[in-house]
Amino acid sequence: MRRTSVFVLALWILSAASFGQSSPDSQITQALLTEIRLLREQSTAATIQRVQLLMYRVQAGAASLGQATQRFENARAMCRHVQSRKQQLTTQIEQLEALRRNPQNPADQKDTQQTLHELKSSMEALSTEEQLCQVEQVESETQLRAEQSKMNELQDQLINSTRFSRAMPRSERQ
């Protein structure tokens, strides 16, 4: 029992002595902890700025994607309209050709011939318009895919940035 009391007393004296000596060490430790906290705050602030910048870029990309989508939809609608109009003209031309081959009234023959000529001219113009429309559709589709690709990259970057901020301990995010 006496040995135990001496051991406890010696341990208490040593710990008191070492506590008095660790003052410079505790100051260094506190300085290091302060420095680490400051670095973490700066890192967190930089991450927040990157995420905000990415969010702005995603917003701008969404606007560009919307414009590209609208351009593509307009080109596609225009092509459909031209094709529909071309189909109507084809039907009218076929009907006039049948009338011309089997004339019921010789006086109408001249009018039928004139109308047929006008419709064929319109058909040529529509063919040219259809070609231009198809070029516009292909170009707008290419632009749309490029914008979608950019948007996917930005969203991936944003997800990766937010994963990093979620991986940090809660005390560092505040």
C-alpha positions in Angstrom: 0.0 0.0 0.0 2.9 2.3 0.8 4.4 1.7 -2.5 1.2 2.5 -4.3 0.9 5.9 -2.5 4.5 6.7 -3.3 4.0 5.8 -6.9 0.8 8.0 -7.2 2.6 10.9 -5.5 5.6 10.6 -7.8 3.3 10.5 -10.8 1.4 13.5 -9.6 4.6 15.5 -9.1 5.9 14.5 -12.6 2.7 15.4 -14.3 2.7 18.8 -12.5 6.3 19.4 -13.6 5.6 18.4 -17.1 2.5 20.6 -17.2 4.6 23.6 -16.3 7.2 22.7 -19.0 4.7 22.1 -21.8 3.6 25.7 -21.9 5.8 26.6 -25.0 4.7 23.3 -26.6 1.1 24.1 -26.1 1.6 27.5 -27.6 3.2 26.0 -30.6 0.3 23.5 -30.8 -2.2 26.3 -30.6 -0.4 28.3 -33.3 -0.4 25.2 -35.5 -4.0 24.5 -34.9 -4.9 28.2 -35.7 -2.8 28.0 -38.9 -4.6 24.7 -39.9 -8.0 26.3 -39.3 -7.0 29.3 -41.3 -5.8 27.2 -44.2 -9.0 25.1 -44.1 -11.1 28.3 -44.1 -9.2 29.6 -47.2 -9.6 26.2 -48.9 -13.3 26.2 -48.2 -13.7 29.8 -49.4 -11.8 28.8 -52.6 -14.1 25.8 -53.1 -17.2 27.9 -52.6 -15.9 30.4 -55.2 -15.2 27.6 -57.7 -18.7 26.2 -57.1 -20.3 29.6 -57.5 -18.3 30.1 -60.8 -19.4 26.7 -62.0 -23.0 27.5 -61.2 -22.8 30.7 -63.2 -21.2 28.8 -66.1 -24.0 26.2 -65.8 -26.6 29.0 -65.9 -24.9 30.5 -69.0 -24.6 27.0 -70.6 -28.3 26.4 -69.9 -29.2 29.6 -71.8 -27.0 28.6 -74.7 -28.5 25.1 -74.7 -31.9 26.6 -74.7 -31.1 28.8 -77.7 -29.5 25.8 -79.6 -32.6 23.7 -78.8 -34.9 26.5 -80.1 -32.8 26.9 -83.3 -32.9 23.1 -83.9 -36.7 22.9 -83.3 -37.3 25.9 -85.6 -35.2 24.3 -88.3 -36.9 21.0 -87.9 -40.4 22.6 -88.0 -39.4 24.6 -91.1 -38.2 21.4 -92.9 -41.5 19.6 -92.0 -43.4 22.6 -93.3 -41.5 22.6 -96.6 -41.9 18.9 -97.0 -45.6 19.1 -96.3 -45.9 22.0 -98.8 -43.9 20.0 -101.4 -46.2 17.0 -100.9 -49.2 19.2 -101.5 -47.7 20.6 -104.7 -46.9 17.1 -105.9 -50.5 16.1 -105.4 -51.7 19.2 -107.3 -49.2 18.6 -110.1 -50.3 15.0 -110.5 -54.0 16.1 -110.6 -53.3 18.7 -113.2 -51.2 16.3 -115.3 -54.2 13.9 -115.3 -56.5 16.8 -116.4 -54.0 17.7 -119.1 -53.9 14.2 -120.5 -57.7 13.8 -120.5 -59.0 17.3 -121.2 -62.7 17.7 -120.6 -62.8 21.3 -121.9 -60.3 22.4 -124.5 -60.7 26.0 -123.3 -59.4 25.1 -119.9 -56.4 23.4 -121.5 -54.4 26.6 -121.6 -55.2 27.6 -118.0 -54.2 24.1 -116.9 -50.9 24.3 -118.7 -50.2 27.7 -117.1 -51.1 26.6 -113.6 -49.0 23.4 -114.1 -46.0 25.6 -115.1 -46.4 27.8 -112.0 -46.7 24.8 -109.7 -43.6 23.2 -111.2 -41.7 26.5 -110.7 -42.9 26.6 -107.1 -41.8 22.9 -106.7 -38.2 23.9 -107.8 -38.1 26.8 -105.4 -39.3 24.4 -102.6 -36.7 21.9 -103.5 -34.0 24.6 -103.1 -35.6 25.7 -99.8 -35.7 22.1 -98.6 -32.0 21.7 -99.2 -31.2 24.9 -97.3 -33.5 23.8 -94.5 -31.8 20.5 -94.3 -28.4 22.2 -94.0 -29.7 24.4 -91.3 -31.2 21.4 -89.5 -27.8 19.5 -89.6 -25.9 22.6 -88.4 -28.3 23.4 -85.6 -28.3 19.7 -84.5 -24.5 19.8 -84.4 -24.5 23.0 -82.3 -27.2 21.4 -80.0 -25.0 18.4 -79.4 -22.0 20.5 -78.7 -24.0 22.6 -76.2 -25.3 19.4 -74.5 -21.8 18.1 -74.2 -20.6 21.4 -72.7 -23.5 21.3 -70.2 -22.7 17.7 -69.3 -19.1 18.6 -68.6 -20.1 21.6 -66.4 -22.6 19.5 -64.5 -19.9 16.8 -63.9 -17.5 19.5 -62.6 -20.2 20.9 -60.4 -21.0 17.5 -59.0 -17.3 16.8 -58.3 -16.9 20.2 -56.6 -19.9 19.6 -54.4 -18.7 16.1 -53.6 -15.5 17.6 -52.3 -17.4 20.0 -50.0 -19.5 17.2 -48.7 -16.4 15.1 -48.0 -15.1 17.8 -45.6 -16.1 17.5 -41.9 -19.0 19.7 -40.9 -16.8 21.9 -38.7 -14.7 22.8 -41.7 -17.7 23.7 -43.9 -19.0 26.4 -41.5 
